[in-house]
Amino acid sequence: MKILFFQNKFFPKGKQGSNFDQDFFFHHERGVAFEGANAFFASGVNHGGEVHSIRTPSTTFSDLKDWVTKSFGDAQPVESNYILGTYYKRIWRPLACGGRPPNVTYQEKLNESFVSLRILLTKLEKLFETIEPNQANLSTYGHKIREIILLACMEVESSWTAVLKENGYSSARLSTNDYVKLLKPMFLDAYELSLQSYPHFPKFTPFDGWDPSNPTTSLSWYDAYNKTKHDREENLKFATLENAVYAVGAAVVMFHAQFGLNFGTGPFDQKSPIIRNIFRIVTTGLEKYEKEFYIPKFELASDSGKANPLVLDWTAINYQF
């Protein structure tokens, strides 16, 4: 089933009717169109609202591309290789359109990961009672800070390993040459963090600049981890407050990139507030990844051409690294 990403040349409207001469409101400059069992569907990219649909087959258009061209004016839409209704194991992504997201929690693994993350957050908050996280103190270093960096980076490595293994990736001995392959499929450089109670601490993106040609030293906090782990006497000076915040922040990113930004929503959620007490996390620059967002399968109800689309089940698959 094809998926086409398009520019809406008729924005803020689209065209419909037997001769495609009737306007309908489509308030999106960029859209995604895809096939269903008995209809074609279109939605604004990363839009959770109504999905436009038309029954198939039809004599007024020949295929999905023809429908996109006539409805939205884009004669050169971009085809995606993504398989509708699939999600990659332990890799969270937004939806490209409306619909129901995969109902996957990995609850046992989520709980285990959160226990480790909560310990890190508690240690970092305790450190802030002694060292104020402001610009003047970013280069402060010491043994307690080193301890936090070591624990945080080991947790990040554990998350990297878990995701790779979940997706069937095998290697005799994993290294950053393997771990860096997670950068793009998990959108890791799209997560920006800040400290909730310390607005003067600079915003940061822990995985920004992660370079596959230099996967260890291109992350300053991870490079500091390696240096202080293997040669404390020579490299303790790299165990800085800044690197500790970045390393714990990286663990927070890996947690959300696996289990979702809204993993704990609900009236009895006790996990999300613990993270939000320390870090504010937002996604930025996701546009470059939007053609890789998840898209549910849809079909129209059989009793009415105007029925709301029915979302079908999701299928878990391995990411092909």
Wavefront OBJ file of the C-alpha trace (Angstrom):
o trace
v 0.000 0.000 0.000
v 1.499 3.293 -1.102
v 2.236 6.293 1.096
v 2.815 9.695 -0.532
v 3.925 12.921 1.151
v 2.790 16.027 -0.709
v 2.699 19.810 -0.737
v -0.855 21.172 -0.770
v -0.795 23.594 -3.688
v -4.419 24.556 -2.983
v -3.798 25.475 0.679
v -5.893 26.117 2.750
v -8.281 24.002 0.702
v -8.378 20.835 -1.370
v -10.404 19.770 -4.374
v -13.113 17.113 -4.520
v -16.142 16.089 -6.579
v -16.508 14.155 -9.828
v -14.488 16.789 -11.698
v -12.405 17.936 -8.703
v -13.958 21.389 -9.013
v -15.397 21.609 -5.498
v -13.436 23.079 -2.605
v -13.141 21.524 0.835
v -11.148 22.822 3.781
v -7.718 21.231 4.242
v -5.773 23.505 6.580
v -2.348 22.001 5.970
v 0.452 23.035 3.662
v 2.057 19.585 3.926
v 0.156 16.333 3.883
v 0.393 12.565 3.689
v -1.841 10.349 1.579
v -2.092 6.591 1.886
v -4.119 3.619 0.718
v -6.604 1.596 2.702
v -8.486 -1.579 1.926
v -11.436 0.322 0.439
v -10.423 3.994 0.317
v -7.691 6.576 -0.049
v -6.907 8.782 2.955
v -5.159 12.121 3.423
v -4.124 14.072 6.497
v -2.003 17.024 7.399
v 1.426 15.813 8.481
v 1.698 15.461 12.263
v -1.936 16.478 12.595
v -4.254 14.679 14.988
v -7.538 15.891 13.537
v -9.917 14.647 10.851
v -8.610 12.394 8.092
v -9.987 13.156 4.621
v -11.064 10.062 2.678
v -12.599 8.892 -0.588
v -13.897 5.466 -1.532
v -12.090 3.331 -4.089
v -12.171 2.250 -6.830
v -13.277 5.303 -8.825
v -13.423 6.361 -12.448
v -12.325 9.895 -11.570
v -8.712 8.975 -10.728
v -6.394 6.119 -11.638
v -4.269 5.649 -8.516
v -3.151 7.337 -5.300
v -0.729 9.687 -7.065
v -3.433 10.783 -9.506
v -5.804 11.449 -6.610
v -3.157 13.517 -4.769
v -2.442 15.513 -7.923
v -6.116 16.276 -8.521
v -7.037 16.869 -4.868
v -3.982 18.844 -3.728
v -2.186 19.973 -6.885
v 1.122 18.207 -6.261
v 2.183 16.229 -9.326
v 5.453 15.097 -7.718
v 4.618 13.700 -4.246
v 7.358 11.782 -2.409
v 6.803 8.076 -1.871
v 7.715 6.504 1.476
v 9.061 2.994 2.061
v 7.314 2.765 5.434
v 4.830 -0.095 5.866
v 1.424 1.117 7.047
v 0.340 0.034 10.510
v 3.767 -1.079 11.697
v 5.959 0.134 14.532
v 9.531 -0.684 15.468
v 10.091 -2.496 18.719
v 10.931 -0.208 21.621
v 11.223 2.806 19.309
v 8.630 5.495 19.964
v 7.610 7.886 17.200
v 4.790 10.396 16.720
v 1.954 9.679 14.325
v 2.092 11.365 10.927
v -1.698 11.702 10.960
v -4.708 11.190 13.173
v -5.567 7.806 14.592
v -4.798 5.530 17.495
v -1.104 5.083 18.381
v 0.347 1.626 19.051
v -0.913 0.350 22.391
v 2.510 -0.802 23.555
v 3.969 -0.095 26.972
v 6.678 -2.693 27.626
v 5.468 -2.104 31.171
v 7.973 -4.351 32.939
v 10.928 -2.855 31.056
v 9.525 0.644 31.531
v 9.308 0.127 35.292
v 12.848 -1.264 35.498
v 14.232 1.607 33.435
v 12.382 4.159 35.511
v 13.827 2.828 38.775
v 17.331 3.430 37.418
v 16.366 6.829 36.032
v 14.783 7.901 39.318
v 18.023 7.079 41.180
v 19.946 9.270 38.744
v 17.489 12.143 39.086
v 17.651 11.939 42.878
v 21.460 12.022 42.842
v 21.479 14.991 40.468
v 18.961 16.912 42.557
v 21.045 16.194 45.658
v 24.132 17.500 43.864
v 22.318 20.751 43.093
v 21.949 21.333 46.839
v 25.727 21.684 47.003
v 26.605 23.072 43.579
v 24.261 25.579 41.987
v 23.882 24.727 38.278
v 24.728 28.131 36.878
v 27.191 29.307 34.261
v 29.993 29.945 36.750
v 29.866 26.375 38.068
v 29.601 24.371 34.835
v 33.280 23.367 34.917
v 33.235 22.335 38.594
v 34.420 18.741 38.891
v 34.851 16.078 41.542
v 34.339 12.487 42.622
v 30.612 12.700 43.354
v 30.030 14.290 39.957
v 32.098 11.532 38.344
v 29.915 8.947 40.064
v 26.781 10.472 38.506
v 28.376 10.572 35.047
v 29.424 6.928 35.297
v 25.981 5.759 36.413
v 24.157 7.893 33.847
v 26.272 6.735 30.919
v 25.977 3.102 31.963
v 22.203 3.551 31.969
v 22.350 5.119 28.508
v 24.475 2.221 27.260
v 22.017 -0.226 28.774
v 19.169 1.475 26.897
v 21.124 1.470 23.638
v 21.838 -2.245 24.029
v 18.224 -3.086 24.917
v 16.801 -1.362 21.836
v 19.311 -2.972 19.492
v 18.673 -6.438 20.928
v 14.893 -5.944 20.854
v 15.166 -5.323 17.119
v 17.272 -8.408 16.458
v 20.588 -6.594 16.093
v 23.456 -8.922 16.853
v 27.110 -8.216 17.484
v 29.750 -10.048 19.491
v 30.654 -6.878 21.338
v 28.655 -3.685 21.011
v 30.452 -0.353 20.781
v 29.565 3.231 19.921
v 29.967 2.234 16.258
v 26.823 0.166 16.830
v 25.056 2.514 19.244
v 25.241 5.523 16.911
v 22.988 3.632 14.478
v 20.122 4.501 16.853
v 20.502 8.252 16.299
v 18.217 8.607 13.298
v 15.638 5.841 13.876
v 14.992 7.140 17.405
v 15.180 10.852 16.431
v 17.597 11.342 19.335
v 18.887 14.741 18.195
v 15.341 16.149 18.220
v 15.028 16.157 22.040
v 15.875 19.438 23.759
v 16.113 19.674 27.552
v 16.255 22.427 30.128
v 16.358 22.491 33.927
v 12.966 23.375 35.378
v 14.168 25.259 38.447
v 17.255 26.810 36.882
v 16.187 28.839 33.822
v 19.674 30.321 33.404
v 21.174 26.894 32.716
v 21.498 26.722 28.913
v 19.077 24.541 26.982
v 20.801 21.516 25.534
v 20.295 18.604 23.149
v 22.334 15.681 24.523
v 22.662 13.874 21.188
v 23.219 16.898 18.982
v 26.254 16.401 16.749
v 26.560 12.646 17.335
v 28.795 11.714 14.419
v 28.921 8.136 13.040
v 32.497 8.758 11.884
v 33.503 9.721 15.420
v 30.827 8.176 17.655
v 32.610 8.358 21.018
v 34.268 11.760 21.185
v 31.543 13.632 19.275
v 29.408 13.495 22.455
v 31.283 15.556 25.043
v 29.527 13.982 28.041
v 30.130 10.450 26.759
v 33.754 11.231 25.967
v 34.138 12.491 29.553
v 32.628 9.222 30.799
v 35.210 7.181 28.902
v 38.105 9.320 30.027
v 37.177 9.353 33.705
v 36.267 5.656 33.689
v 39.590 4.467 32.277
v 41.984 6.989 33.801
v 40.545 8.808 36.804
v 43.863 10.240 38.013
v 44.584 11.952 34.713
v 41.048 12.830 33.660
v 39.020 13.675 36.771
v 38.858 17.251 35.474
v 36.397 16.066 32.795
v 33.909 14.947 35.446
v 32.209 18.348 35.372
v 28.794 19.514 36.497
v 27.903 20.309 32.884
v 28.762 16.796 31.724
v 26.790 15.294 34.613
v 23.653 17.241 33.653
v 24.098 16.281 29.998
v 24.641 12.598 30.839
v 21.536 12.376 33.029
v 19.664 14.308 30.354
v 20.765 11.711 27.798
v 19.295 8.976 30.016
v 16.027 10.945 30.135
v 16.018 11.204 26.328
v 16.609 7.477 25.922
v 13.747 6.746 28.306
v 11.294 8.883 26.322
v 12.608 7.713 22.936
v 11.745 4.155 23.959
v 8.496 4.574 25.854
v 7.035 7.834 24.523
v 6.648 11.428 25.584
v 3.268 10.614 27.120
v 4.212 7.237 28.574
v 2.731 7.966 31.994
v -0.346 10.051 31.304
v -3.356 9.227 33.404
v -4.894 10.129 36.753
v -2.564 7.839 38.701
v 0.671 8.738 36.940
v 3.465 9.069 39.478
v 6.434 8.763 37.132
v 6.154 11.754 34.786
v 6.108 14.372 37.600
v 9.406 12.998 38.946
v 11.099 13.629 35.593
v 9.385 16.993 35.057
v 10.502 18.128 38.490
v 14.069 18.233 37.142
v 13.867 18.432 33.366
v 11.615 20.052 30.843
v 11.785 18.078 27.583
v 10.522 19.196 24.183
v 11.012 17.975 20.637
v 12.498 20.372 18.116
v 13.360 19.949 14.454
v 11.133 16.917 13.995
v 10.211 18.135 10.501
v 13.302 16.444 9.094
v 11.962 13.105 10.365
v 8.260 13.503 9.603
v 8.343 11.124 6.616
v 9.341 8.406 9.095
v 6.493 8.965 11.565
v 4.135 6.077 12.216
v 0.905 5.858 10.190
v -2.015 3.621 11.235
v -3.936 1.442 8.832
v -7.399 2.798 8.043
v -10.555 1.480 6.447
v -13.988 3.028 5.981
v -17.042 1.588 7.645
v -19.098 -0.270 5.077
v -22.459 1.307 5.869
v -21.678 4.897 4.876
v -19.243 6.666 2.600
v -19.011 9.483 5.123
v -18.238 7.253 8.093
v -15.259 7.990 10.280
v -12.230 5.877 9.373
v -11.816 2.730 11.442
v -8.274 2.257 12.698
v -6.952 -1.280 12.329
v -4.449 -3.128 14.495
v -0.720 -2.390 14.610
v 2.091 -4.865 13.867
v 5.475 -4.858 15.612
v 8.506 -5.299 13.345
v 12.287 -5.102 13.673
v 14.060 -1.983 12.493
v 16.534 -2.931 9.765
v 19.787 -1.321 10.876
l 1 2 3 4 5 6 7 8 9 10 11 12 13 14 15 16 17 18 19 20 21 22 23 24 25 26 27 28 29 30 31 32 33 34 35 36 37 38 39 40 41 42 43 44 45 46 47 48 49 50 51 52 53 54 55 56 57 58 59 60 61 62 63 64 65 66 67 68 69 70 71 72 73 74 75 76 77 78 79 80 81 82 83 84 85 86 87 88 89 90 91 92 93 94 95 96 97 98 99 100 101 102 103 104 105 106 107 108 109 110 111 112 113 114 115 116 117 118 119 120 121 122 123 124 125 126 127 128 129 130 131 132 133 134 135 136 137 138 139 140 141 142 143 144 145 146 147 148 149 150 151 152 153 154 155 156 157 158 159 160 161 162 163 164 165 166 167 168 169 170 171 172 173 174 175 176 177 178 179 180 181 182 183 184 185 186 187 188 189 190 191 192 193 194 195 196 197 198 199 200 201 202 203 204 205 206 207 208 209 210 211 212 213 214 215 216 217 218 219 220 221 222 223 224 225 226 227 228 229 230 231 232 233 234 235 236 237 238 239 240 241 242 243 244 245 246 247 248 249 250 251 252 253 254 255 256 257 258 259 260 261 262 263 264 265 266 267 268 269 270 271 272 273 274 275 276 277 278 279 280 281 282 283 284 285 286 287 288 289 290 291 292 293 294 295 296 297 298 299 300 301 302 303 304 305 306 307 308 309 310 311 312 313 314 315 316 317 318 319 320 321
